[in-house]
Amino acid sequence: MRQDPPKTKKAMSSDRSSPPKRLWWIYVMVLGISVIVDFFVHRHAHVSWEGIREFFPAFGFVSCIVLVAVAHLVRLVFKRKETYYD
C-alpha cells in the first residue's frame, strides 16, 4: 500500500529563492563592523592610494561594476538567435 506524501511540505533551505532574513542581518552587521574597524586600524600601505580611507570597499564596488559591464559586453558578442539550435 502506497502512502501519499503530506500535503504541506516545509520548504528546504535549497528551495528558497532568497536567503533568510537572519542571514542578511548577519551580513549587514559584519559589513558595518568592518567599516567601523577600518577607521581604527593602521594600514601598512605599499602604494600611496592604499592609504586612502575606505579604498578597498570602493575598489571592490568599482570592480564589481566593471565585471558586470564586461559580462554584458561578452553576452552581446556570444549571443545567439532563439532558433540557433532548431
QUIDAFEN-V672431 format. One record per residue. D_LAST is the distance of its C-alpha to the last C-alpha in whole Angstrom. Layout:
d_last
D_LAST
D_LAST
This chain:
d_last
45
42
43
40
39
41
40
40
39
40
37
37
37
33
32
33
31
34
37
41
43
46
43
43
47
47
45
47
50
49
48
51
53
52
52
56
57
55
58
61
59
61
58
59
56
56
55
56
53
53
56
55
55
51
50
47
46
45
44
41
40
40
38
36
35
34
32
30
30
29
26
25
25
23
20
21
20
17
15
12
10
8
5
6
4
0
